[in-house]
Amino acid sequence: MSGTENSRRRTPLRVPVIDLDRVSAEDQLLPVVKAVLQQHDTFLLKNYANKAALDELLGALGTTDLPDTSQGFDANFTGTLPLEDDVWLEQYIFDTDPQLHFDRACKNESLRSIYARLFKLGVFFAQLCVKGVVSSAELQDCISSTHCATKLTRYFNDGDSAQNGSDVSATMLPNGDDFQYQFERDYVTLLPTGVLTVFPCAKGLRYKPSTMAATDNSWVTIDEPDCLLFHTGTLLARWSQGMHTTSPLQVDPRANVVSLTIWPPLTTPIGGEGTISSHLLEQQIKTFPKVAQQYYPREQNILKLQDAMKFVKELFSVCETILSLNALSRSTGVSPELHVLLPQMSNMMKRKIVQDDVLKLLTIWSDAYVVELNSRGELTMTLPRRDNLMTLTNKSRTLAFVEKAESWYQQFIASNNDIITDIPVFKINKRRASINNKTFMGSKAQTKNSNSNALNNSKYLSNKKENFFYKEKTPDSQANLLDRLRERERRSAALLSQRQRRYQQFLAMKMTQVFDILFSLTSGQPYTETYLGSLVVDSLQDSNNPIGLKEASEILAGLQGILPMEISVHQVDGGLKVYRWNSLDKNRFSKLLEIYKLKQQDDDDV
């Protein structure tokens, strides 16, 4: 068993729990909820007075009050929808604002009773969450029992495995014992768009702790059937202006999960980004693509095109990093072949990148890169030549690409053409231009020679006899061969040393920017190398020379070597490095950095 697994068993990750038995008055909950939301987006509620009644109603949903599978799913995303062979989804939306009409009402008595109990509790905690992290006084009063919108969602498992909430296969062993194998469950990933989502039973759910990165596919299972679970939505995170963040949640559709999401009225505007209803529609289109294809085909294609635009923006930033480092490490001036760069792009993007993906960048900005065919018929890719003065005065290439991408997107959306779901691939002429030029110049020279020969007197061709003899080859000794091999090794070592020297100079140049990032963080706190590396990469991605995680790790190690007394590093179980610093002095660092650069120059001279 690895050290990482041992540490997880010693310190298990737990969801924050609010115990109502320890709260004597409602006004004591506000500071508790505020403290929880500063670091978490999920918390449990324990010892709720009506929990037994909720459990009884939830039991009735799985046995007697079955969903009406004949009502279908309408354009409002309400009704009953089959998800799998034996799993159904039942959903209803309510809004106190009469401008939007949701005509389908919930007729299931047990589900209506659960809604009535969750509604009061959900509105109360939604008000606490808004008051805890939102500074605007106007927004703090935006939710009440008569001024809100809700979405009631229910998963129903019609199979036999719904009894225990897990798929188990029993096999008889040769000795007569029963061997039960538990299958991995299929979870549905959700990102609620409201202020708060309430689950009457904290079971069949998985959440992402705040200590894990958003891109990590790591989830923690929640199994607390005696508690209610609350999870914040994207609307609360947007209104908090950075004080609070939220993450997706995973739901097991075979565990008969019920949830209630709460918003202000759906016609409420969101800071120049449309209304709550537009964001809810976008989330429902992504969650139910088959339904959206029937009722909202144009809106669905626009969302797919937006995802493609987001992808090419990230890919352009990765290409800038790879090509910049490649230009520093190559001194021959030969453009790298595209198929050699694709694996590096795939590693940084954490997905498979093919040639067509790179050519989509040229559709947005045809002059972004120099892409041409080499003598072997392979596509090569390199950065265009830029004047040093223009590099210092002009804006970054990443910002320029983002502006061109937005302009291309707006022009395409404004047109009356059918909305495409992906960016077209830029067409590359497979015929090399240099061949055409040589052919053209050769034909001109041939014409000129033929004209001059026509003016001269007629002459016959003659060749000397010696031209047909094989010349004696110069003897090559073993000493000459060894000399050539030594010379080749010397040139290779010099080229490698030059690449390493340029790479170290590049890292030293970036140390000042990384030091400023560390200086802005709170001192005395432990920071993992993964967190600092991601922060550095994100902060420098819009600069002229962005870096990757490997370069960020080397720069952090270099800073610790320059400032060993101020910055300490410890390696925990699993090989993870943790950095900590007490106080940083910019003036001292500048002096030590100059000494470090001078030492590098002295080593290069030697």
C-alpha positions as CSV (number, residue, x, y, z in Angstrom):
1,M,0.0,0.0,0.0
2,S,1.4,3.4,-1.0
3,G,2.1,6.3,1.4
4,T,-0.7,8.3,-0.2
5,E,-3.3,5.7,0.6
6,N,-2.0,5.5,4.2
7,S,-2.3,9.2,4.6
8,R,-5.9,9.2,3.3
9,R,-6.9,6.5,5.7
10,R,-5.3,8.4,8.6
11,T,-7.0,11.7,7.7
12,P,-10.3,10.9,5.9
13,L,-12.0,13.8,4.1
14,R,-15.3,14.8,5.7
15,V,-18.0,17.2,4.7
16,P,-18.6,20.1,7.2
17,V,-21.6,19.2,9.5
18,I,-23.9,21.8,11.1
19,D,-25.6,20.2,14.2
20,L,-28.9,21.8,15.0
21,D,-28.8,20.4,18.6
22,R,-25.9,22.8,19.2
23,V,-27.8,25.9,17.9
24,S,-30.2,27.5,20.3
25,A,-31.4,30.4,18.1
26,E,-31.7,30.9,14.3
27,D,-29.6,34.0,14.3
28,Q,-26.6,31.9,15.4
29,L,-26.6,30.0,12.1
30,L,-25.5,33.0,10.0
31,P,-21.9,33.1,11.3
32,V,-21.7,29.3,11.1
33,V,-22.8,29.2,7.5
34,K,-20.6,32.1,6.6
35,A,-17.5,30.3,8.0
36,V,-18.4,27.1,6.2
37,L,-18.8,28.9,2.8
38,Q,-15.4,30.6,3.0
39,Q,-13.7,27.2,2.3
40,H,-16.4,24.7,1.2
41,D,-19.4,24.5,-1.2
42,T,-21.0,21.5,0.5
43,F,-22.2,20.9,4.0
44,L,-24.5,18.6,6.0
45,L,-27.4,19.4,8.3
46,K,-27.7,17.0,11.3
47,N,-30.6,16.5,13.8
48,Y,-33.2,18.2,11.6
49,A,-36.6,17.8,13.4
50,N,-38.6,16.6,10.3
51,K,-35.9,14.2,9.1
52,A,-37.9,11.1,10.1
53,A,-41.0,12.4,8.1
54,L,-38.7,13.0,5.1
55,D,-37.3,9.5,5.3
56,E,-40.8,8.0,5.4
57,L,-41.9,10.0,2.3
58,L,-38.7,9.0,0.5
59,G,-39.5,5.4,1.2
60,A,-43.0,5.9,-0.2
61,L,-41.6,7.3,-3.4
62,G,-39.7,4.1,-4.1
63,T,-42.6,1.7,-3.4
64,T,-46.1,3.3,-3.9
65,D,-45.9,6.8,-5.4
66,L,-44.3,5.8,-8.7
67,P,-43.7,8.5,-11.4
68,D,-46.2,9.0,-14.2
69,T,-44.1,7.8,-17.2
70,S,-46.8,8.7,-19.7
71,Q,-46.7,12.5,-19.3
72,G,-43.4,12.9,-21.3
73,F,-40.9,15.7,-21.2
74,D,-41.9,19.1,-22.6
75,A,-40.0,22.2,-23.9
76,N,-39.8,23.6,-20.3
77,F,-37.8,20.5,-19.3
78,T,-40.6,19.4,-17.0
79,G,-42.2,16.0,-16.8
80,T,-40.8,12.5,-16.9
81,L,-37.8,11.4,-19.0
82,P,-36.3,7.9,-19.4
83,L,-32.5,8.0,-18.8
84,E,-31.7,4.3,-19.0
85,D,-33.6,1.0,-19.3
86,D,-34.9,1.1,-15.8
87,V,-34.0,4.7,-14.6
88,W,-36.4,7.6,-15.0
89,L,-36.0,11.3,-14.2
90,E,-39.0,13.4,-13.0
91,Q,-38.6,17.2,-12.8
92,Y,-40.8,20.2,-12.2
93,I,-40.0,24.0,-12.2
94,F,-41.9,26.6,-10.3
95,D,-41.6,30.4,-10.5
96,T,-43.4,33.1,-8.5
97,D,-43.0,35.6,-11.4
98,P,-46.0,35.3,-13.7
99,Q,-44.0,36.3,-16.8
100,L,-42.7,32.8,-17.3
101,H,-45.3,30.0,-17.4
102,F,-44.6,26.5,-16.3
103,D,-47.9,24.8,-16.7
104,R,-47.1,21.3,-15.6
105,A,-47.8,20.7,-12.0
106,C,-46.5,17.9,-9.7
107,K,-49.4,15.5,-9.0
108,N,-47.4,13.0,-6.9
109,E,-48.6,13.4,-3.3
110,S,-45.4,12.2,-1.6
111,L,-43.2,14.3,-3.9
112,R,-45.4,17.4,-3.1
113,S,-45.1,16.7,0.6
114,I,-41.3,16.5,0.3
115,Y,-41.3,19.7,-1.7
116,A,-43.3,21.5,1.0
117,R,-40.8,20.6,3.7
118,L,-37.7,21.2,1.6
119,F,-39.0,24.6,0.3
120,K,-39.1,26.3,3.7
121,L,-35.8,24.9,4.8
122,G,-34.1,25.6,1.5
123,V,-35.3,29.2,1.3
124,F,-34.1,29.9,4.9
125,F,-30.6,28.5,4.2
126,A,-30.5,30.2,0.8
127,Q,-31.0,33.5,2.5
128,L,-28.3,32.7,5.0
129,C,-25.9,31.8,2.1
130,V,-26.6,35.0,0.3
131,K,-26.1,37.1,3.4
132,G,-22.9,35.2,4.3
133,V,-21.0,35.8,1.1
134,V,-22.8,38.5,-1.0
135,S,-22.0,42.1,-0.1
136,S,-24.8,43.8,-2.1
137,A,-27.7,44.8,0.1
138,E,-30.1,44.6,-2.8
139,L,-29.1,41.0,-3.6
140,Q,-29.3,40.0,0.0
141,D,-33.1,40.5,-0.1
142,C,-33.7,38.9,-3.5
143,I,-35.0,35.6,-2.1
144,S,-38.1,35.0,0.0
145,S,-41.0,32.5,0.1
146,T,-43.1,34.7,-2.2
147,H,-40.2,35.8,-4.4
148,C,-38.3,32.8,-5.7
149,A,-38.0,30.0,-8.3
150,T,-37.4,26.3,-7.6
151,K,-36.7,23.1,-9.5
152,L,-37.7,19.8,-8.0
153,T,-35.8,16.8,-9.5
154,R,-36.3,13.1,-8.7
155,Y,-34.4,10.0,-10.0
156,F,-36.3,6.8,-9.9
157,N,-34.8,3.3,-10.3
158,D,-37.4,0.8,-11.5
159,G,-34.9,-2.1,-11.2
160,D,-34.5,-4.7,-8.5
161,S,-31.2,-3.1,-7.4
162,A,-33.0,-0.1,-6.1
163,Q,-33.6,-1.8,-2.7
164,N,-30.0,-1.3,-1.4
165,G,-28.7,1.4,-3.8
166,S,-25.9,-0.8,-5.1
167,D,-25.4,-3.3,-7.9
168,V,-24.3,-6.6,-6.4
169,S,-23.6,-9.9,-8.3
170,A,-23.6,-13.1,-6.2
171,T,-21.6,-16.1,-7.2
172,M,-21.4,-19.5,-5.6
173,L,-17.8,-20.5,-4.6
174,P,-16.6,-24.1,-4.7
175,N,-16.7,-24.3,-0.9
176,G,-20.3,-23.3,-0.9
177,D,-19.9,-19.7,0.2
178,D,-21.5,-16.8,-1.6
179,F,-19.2,-14.3,-3.2
180,Q,-20.7,-10.9,-3.9
181,Y,-19.0,-8.4,-6.3
182,Q,-20.0,-4.8,-6.1
183,F,-20.0,-3.1,-9.5
184,E,-18.8,0.5,-10.0
185,R,-21.8,2.9,-10.2
186,D,-22.4,5.3,-13.0
187,Y,-22.7,8.8,-11.6
188,V,-24.2,11.8,-13.3
189,T,-22.2,15.0,-13.0
190,L,-24.2,18.1,-12.1
191,L,-23.3,21.8,-11.8
192,P,-26.3,23.5,-10.2
193,T,-26.9,27.1,-11.5
194,G,-29.0,28.3,-8.6
195,V,-28.2,29.7,-5.1
196,L,-28.5,26.5,-3.2
197,T,-29.5,22.8,-3.8
198,V,-31.0,20.7,-1.0
199,F,-30.9,16.9,-0.8
200,P,-33.2,15.3,1.8
201,C,-30.9,12.3,2.2
202,A,-27.1,12.5,1.9
203,K,-26.7,9.2,0.1
204,G,-25.7,8.3,-3.4
205,L,-23.7,11.5,-3.8
206,R,-20.1,12.4,-4.5
207,Y,-18.5,15.8,-4.1
208,K,-15.1,17.4,-4.9
209,P,-13.3,18.8,-1.8
210,S,-11.8,22.3,-1.9
211,T,-8.3,20.8,-1.6
212,M,-8.6,19.1,-5.0
213,A,-8.2,20.9,-8.4
214,A,-11.2,21.4,-10.6
215,T,-9.6,19.3,-13.3
216,D,-8.9,16.3,-11.1
217,N,-11.2,13.4,-11.6
218,S,-11.2,12.7,-7.9
219,W,-14.4,12.4,-5.9
220,V,-15.3,11.7,-2.3
221,T,-18.4,9.6,-1.7
222,I,-21.0,10.9,0.8
223,D,-22.9,8.3,2.9
224,E,-24.7,10.1,5.7
225,P,-28.3,8.9,5.5
226,D,-29.3,10.6,8.8
227,C,-28.3,14.1,7.4
228,L,-29.5,16.5,4.8
229,L,-27.0,17.8,2.3
230,F,-26.7,21.4,0.9
231,H,-24.6,22.3,-2.1
232,T,-24.1,25.9,-3.4
233,G,-24.6,26.8,-7.1
234,T,-22.9,29.0,-9.7
235,L,-25.3,32.0,-9.1
236,L,-24.1,32.3,-5.5
237,A,-20.4,32.1,-6.6
238,R,-21.0,34.8,-9.3
239,W,-22.7,37.1,-6.8
240,S,-20.0,36.7,-4.2
241,Q,-17.4,38.3,-6.5
242,G,-14.7,35.8,-5.7
243,M,-15.5,35.3,-2.0
244,H,-17.0,31.9,-2.7
245,T,-16.4,29.2,-5.3
246,T,-18.4,26.1,-6.2
247,S,-17.7,22.8,-7.9
248,P,-19.7,20.1,-9.6
249,L,-21.5,17.3,-7.8
250,Q,-22.1,13.7,-8.8
251,V,-25.4,11.9,-8.3
252,D,-26.1,8.2,-8.5
253,P,-29.4,8.0,-10.6
254,R,-30.0,4.5,-9.3
255,A,-30.2,5.6,-5.7
256,N,-33.6,7.4,-6.0
257,V,-32.1,10.8,-5.3
258,V,-34.4,13.8,-4.8
259,S,-33.2,17.4,-4.8
260,L,-34.6,21.0,-4.7
261,T,-32.7,23.9,-6.3
262,I,-33.6,27.5,-5.3
263,W,-33.2,30.8,-7.3
264,P,-34.6,34.2,-7.2
265,P,-37.3,34.7,-9.8
266,L,-36.0,33.5,-13.2
267,T,-36.5,37.0,-14.8
268,T,-33.9,38.4,-12.5
269,P,-31.0,39.9,-14.5
270,I,-27.4,38.8,-13.9
271,G,-25.0,41.7,-14.3
272,G,-25.3,42.2,-18.0
273,E,-25.1,38.5,-18.8
274,G,-28.7,37.9,-19.4
275,T,-31.2,36.6,-16.9
276,I,-31.4,33.6,-14.6
277,S,-33.7,31.9,-17.1
278,S,-31.1,32.0,-19.9
279,H,-28.5,30.4,-17.6
280,L,-31.0,27.8,-16.5
281,L,-31.9,27.0,-20.2
282,E,-28.2,26.7,-21.0
283,Q,-27.6,24.2,-18.2
284,Q,-30.7,22.2,-19.1
285,I,-29.6,22.0,-22.8
286,K,-26.2,20.6,-21.7
287,T,-27.8,18.1,-19.3
288,F,-30.5,16.8,-21.7
289,P,-29.0,17.1,-25.2
290,K,-31.6,14.8,-26.8
291,V,-34.5,17.0,-25.6
292,A,-32.7,20.1,-26.6
293,Q,-32.1,18.7,-30.1
294,Q,-35.9,18.5,-30.5
295,Y,-36.9,21.9,-29.0
296,Y,-33.8,24.1,-29.1
297,P,-31.5,23.0,-32.0
298,R,-30.1,26.5,-32.7
299,E,-29.3,27.2,-29.1
300,Q,-27.7,23.8,-28.7
301,N,-25.4,24.4,-31.7
302,I,-24.4,27.8,-30.3
303,L,-23.4,26.2,-27.0
304,K,-21.3,23.5,-28.9
305,L,-19.6,26.3,-30.9
306,Q,-18.8,28.1,-27.7
307,D,-17.2,25.0,-26.3
308,A,-15.1,24.8,-29.5
309,M,-14.1,28.4,-29.1
310,K,-13.0,27.8,-25.5
311,F,-11.0,24.8,-26.7
312,V,-9.1,26.7,-29.4
313,K,-8.2,29.5,-27.0
314,E,-6.7,27.0,-24.6
315,L,-4.9,25.2,-27.4
316,F,-3.4,28.5,-28.7
317,S,-1.9,29.2,-25.3
318,V,-0.4,25.7,-25.2
319,C,1.0,26.2,-28.7
320,E,2.6,29.5,-27.6
321,T,4.4,27.8,-24.7
322,I,5.6,24.8,-26.7
323,L,6.9,26.8,-29.7
324,S,8.5,29.4,-27.5
325,L,10.5,26.7,-25.6
326,N,11.3,24.9,-28.8
327,A,12.7,28.1,-30.3
328,L,14.9,28.5,-27.2
329,S,16.2,25.0,-27.4
330,R,16.9,24.9,-31.1
331,S,19.9,26.8,-32.6
332,T,19.7,25.4,-36.2
333,G,16.6,27.4,-37.2
334,V,14.9,24.3,-38.6
335,S,11.1,24.4,-38.0
336,P,9.9,21.4,-36.0
337,E,7.5,19.0,-37.6
338,L,3.9,19.2,-36.4
339,H,3.6,15.5,-35.7
340,V,6.5,15.8,-33.2
341,L,4.7,18.6,-31.4
342,L,1.3,16.9,-31.1
343,P,2.2,14.6,-28.2
344,Q,3.5,17.6,-26.2
345,M,0.2,19.4,-26.9
346,S,-1.8,16.4,-25.9
347,N,0.1,16.1,-22.5
348,M,-0.5,19.8,-21.7
349,M,-4.1,19.8,-22.8
350,K,-4.8,16.4,-21.1
351,R,-6.7,15.2,-24.2
352,K,-5.8,13.9,-27.7
353,I,-4.7,16.7,-30.0
354,V,-4.6,16.0,-33.8
355,Q,-3.4,17.9,-36.8
356,D,-6.9,19.3,-37.6
357,D,-7.2,20.8,-34.1
358,V,-4.1,22.9,-34.8
359,L,-5.3,23.9,-38.2
360,K,-8.4,25.3,-36.7
361,L,-6.3,28.0,-35.1
362,L,-5.3,29.2,-38.6
363,T,-9.0,29.6,-39.4
364,I,-9.3,32.2,-36.7
365,W,-6.0,33.8,-37.4
366,S,-4.3,32.8,-40.6
367,D,-1.0,34.6,-39.7
368,A,-0.7,33.1,-36.2
369,Y,1.9,30.6,-37.2
370,V,4.1,29.7,-40.2
371,V,2.8,26.3,-41.3
372,E,4.4,24.8,-44.4
373,L,5.6,21.6,-46.0
374,N,9.2,20.5,-45.7
375,S,11.2,18.4,-48.1
376,R,9.8,15.2,-46.7
377,G,6.2,16.3,-47.2
378,E,5.6,16.8,-43.5
379,L,3.9,19.9,-42.1
380,T,6.2,22.1,-40.0
381,M,5.1,24.8,-37.5
382,T,6.9,27.7,-36.1
383,L,6.3,31.2,-34.7
384,P,6.4,34.1,-37.1
385,R,9.4,36.4,-37.0
386,R,8.8,39.5,-34.9
387,D,10.7,42.7,-34.3
388,N,12.0,43.0,-30.7
389,L,10.7,46.5,-30.4
390,M,7.3,45.5,-31.5
391,T,7.4,42.6,-29.0
392,L,7.9,45.1,-26.1
393,T,5.2,47.6,-27.3
394,N,2.5,45.4,-28.7
395,K,0.0,43.4,-26.7
396,S,0.5,39.7,-26.2
397,R,-0.3,37.3,-28.9
398,T,-2.7,35.4,-26.7
399,L,-4.8,38.5,-26.2
400,A,-4.7,39.2,-29.9
401,F,-5.9,35.7,-30.7
402,V,-8.8,36.0,-28.1
403,E,-9.9,39.2,-29.7
404,K,-9.8,37.7,-33.2
405,A,-11.7,34.6,-32.0
406,E,-14.4,36.7,-30.4
407,S,-14.7,38.8,-33.6
408,W,-15.0,35.7,-35.7
409,Y,-17.6,34.2,-33.4
410,Q,-19.8,37.3,-33.3
411,Q,-19.7,37.7,-37.1
412,F,-20.7,34.1,-37.6
413,I,-23.5,34.3,-35.1
414,A,-24.8,37.5,-36.6
415,S,-25.0,35.9,-40.1
416,N,-28.2,34.1,-41.2
417,N,-26.3,30.9,-42.0
418,D,-26.9,27.6,-40.2
419,I,-24.9,27.4,-36.9
420,I,-22.0,25.0,-37.1
421,T,-21.0,23.1,-34.1
422,D,-17.2,23.2,-34.7
423,I,-14.6,25.5,-36.2
424,P,-13.7,24.6,-39.8
425,V,-10.2,23.3,-40.5
426,F,-7.9,25.6,-42.4
427,K,-6.9,24.2,-45.8
428,I,-3.2,23.8,-46.5
429,N,-1.9,23.7,-50.0
430,K,-0.1,20.4,-50.3
431,R,2.2,21.6,-53.1
432,R,5.4,23.3,-52.0
433,A,5.8,26.9,-53.3
434,S,9.6,26.5,-53.5
435,I,9.3,23.8,-56.1
436,N,7.1,26.0,-58.2
437,N,9.7,28.8,-57.9
438,K,12.6,26.6,-58.9
439,T,10.6,25.2,-61.9
440,F,9.8,28.7,-63.0
441,M,13.4,30.0,-62.7
442,G,14.7,26.9,-64.4
443,S,12.4,27.4,-67.4
444,K,13.5,31.0,-67.7
445,A,17.2,30.1,-67.7
446,Q,16.6,27.3,-70.2
447,T,14.9,29.8,-72.6
448,K,17.8,32.2,-72.2
449,N,20.4,29.6,-72.9
450,S,18.6,28.3,-75.9
451,N,18.3,31.8,-77.4
452,S,22.1,32.5,-76.9
453,N,23.0,29.1,-78.4
454,A,20.9,30.0,-81.4
455,L,22.9,33.1,-82.0
456,N,26.3,31.3,-81.7
457,N,27.8,29.3,-84.4
458,S,27.0,25.7,-84.5
459,K,29.4,23.6,-82.5
460,Y,29.7,19.9,-81.8
461,L,30.0,18.5,-78.2
462,S,33.1,16.8,-77.2
463,N,34.3,15.1,-74.0
464,K,37.8,14.2,-73.0
465,K,38.7,10.6,-72.4
466,E,39.8,11.3,-68.8
467,N,36.3,12.3,-67.8
468,F,35.2,8.7,-68.2
469,F,37.9,7.3,-65.9
470,Y,37.2,6.5,-62.3
471,K,39.3,8.7,-60.0
472,E,41.3,7.0,-57.3
473,K,39.7,7.4,-53.9
474,T,41.8,9.2,-51.3
475,P,42.8,6.7,-48.6
476,D,41.0,7.2,-45.3
477,S,42.8,6.0,-42.2
478,Q,41.4,5.0,-38.8
479,A,42.9,8.2,-37.3
480,N,40.9,10.4,-39.6
481,L,37.7,8.5,-38.8
482,L,38.4,9.0,-35.0
483,D,39.1,12.7,-35.5
484,R,35.8,13.1,-37.3
485,L,33.9,11.3,-34.6
486,R,35.5,13.4,-31.9
487,E,34.7,16.6,-33.8
488,R,31.1,15.5,-34.1
489,E,30.9,14.7,-30.4
490,R,32.4,18.1,-29.6
491,R,29.8,19.9,-31.8
492,S,27.0,17.9,-30.2
493,A,28.2,18.7,-26.7
494,A,28.6,22.4,-27.6
495,L,25.1,22.5,-29.0
496,L,23.6,20.7,-26.0
497,S,25.5,23.1,-23.7
498,Q,24.1,26.1,-25.6
499,R,20.6,24.8,-25.3
500,Q,20.9,24.2,-21.6
501,R,22.4,27.7,-21.1
502,R,19.6,29.4,-23.0
503,Y,17.1,27.4,-21.0
504,Q,18.6,28.3,-17.7
505,Q,18.7,32.0,-18.8
506,F,15.0,31.8,-19.6
507,L,14.2,30.3,-16.2
508,A,16.3,33.0,-14.5
509,M,14.4,35.7,-16.4
510,K,11.0,34.2,-15.2
511,M,12.2,34.0,-11.5
512,T,11.3,37.7,-10.8
513,Q,7.7,37.2,-12.0
514,V,7.3,34.0,-10.0
515,F,8.8,35.7,-6.9
516,D,6.2,38.4,-7.2
517,I,3.4,35.8,-7.3
518,L,4.8,34.2,-4.1
519,F,5.2,37.6,-2.5
520,S,1.5,38.3,-3.1
521,L,0.5,35.1,-1.2
522,T,0.0,34.8,2.5
523,S,3.3,34.0,4.2
524,G,3.6,31.2,6.9
525,Q,1.1,29.0,5.1
526,P,2.0,25.6,3.4
527,Y,1.5,25.5,-0.4
528,T,1.8,22.3,-2.4
529,E,4.0,22.3,-5.5
530,T,0.9,21.3,-7.5
531,Y,-1.0,24.4,-6.3
532,L,1.9,26.8,-6.9
533,G,2.7,25.4,-10.3
534,S,-0.9,25.7,-11.5
535,L,-1.1,29.3,-10.1
536,V,2.1,30.3,-11.8
537,V,1.1,28.8,-15.2
538,D,-2.3,30.5,-15.1
539,S,-0.8,33.8,-14.0
540,L,1.8,33.8,-16.8
541,Q,-0.3,32.3,-19.6
542,D,-1.0,35.8,-21.1
543,S,2.6,36.9,-21.1
544,N,4.9,37.0,-24.1
545,N,6.7,33.8,-23.0
546,P,4.3,31.6,-20.9
547,I,5.6,28.5,-19.1
548,G,4.4,25.0,-18.3
549,L,4.2,23.0,-15.1
550,K,7.7,21.5,-15.5
551,E,9.3,25.0,-15.9
552,A,7.2,26.3,-12.9
553,S,8.5,23.4,-10.8
554,E,12.1,24.1,-11.7
555,I,11.7,27.9,-11.1
556,L,10.3,27.2,-7.6
557,A,13.2,24.9,-6.9
558,G,15.6,27.6,-8.1
559,L,14.0,30.3,-5.9
560,Q,14.4,27.9,-2.9
561,G,18.0,27.5,-3.8
562,I,18.6,31.3,-4.0
563,L,16.6,31.9,-0.7
564,P,17.2,28.8,1.4
565,M,16.7,30.7,4.7
566,E,13.4,32.3,3.7
567,I,11.8,29.5,1.6
568,S,11.7,25.9,2.9
569,V,10.5,22.8,1.1
570,H,9.5,19.5,2.5
571,Q,8.6,16.3,0.7
572,V,5.7,14.3,2.1
573,D,4.5,10.8,1.4
574,G,3.9,10.1,-2.2
575,G,6.7,12.5,-3.4
576,L,4.6,15.7,-3.1
577,K,6.6,18.8,-2.3
578,V,5.2,21.4,0.1
579,Y,6.7,25.0,0.2
580,R,6.5,27.5,3.1
581,W,8.0,30.9,3.6
582,N,7.9,33.3,6.5
583,S,8.8,36.7,5.0
584,L,10.2,37.7,1.6
585,D,12.3,40.8,0.9
586,K,12.2,42.1,-2.7
587,N,15.5,44.1,-2.4
588,R,17.4,41.1,-1.0
589,F,16.0,38.8,-3.7
590,S,17.0,41.3,-6.4
591,K,20.6,41.3,-5.1
592,L,20.8,37.6,-4.8
593,L,19.3,37.1,-8.2
594,E,22.0,39.3,-9.8
595,I,24.6,37.2,-8.0
596,Y,22.9,34.0,-9.3
597,K,23.0,35.3,-12.9
598,L,26.7,36.4,-12.6
599,K,27.5,32.9,-11.3
600,Q,25.7,31.4,-14.3
601,Q,27.8,33.6,-16.7
602,D,31.0,32.6,-15.0
603,D,30.1,28.9,-15.3
604,D,29.3,29.4,-19.0
605,D,32.7,31.1,-19.6
606,V,34.5,28.2,-17.9
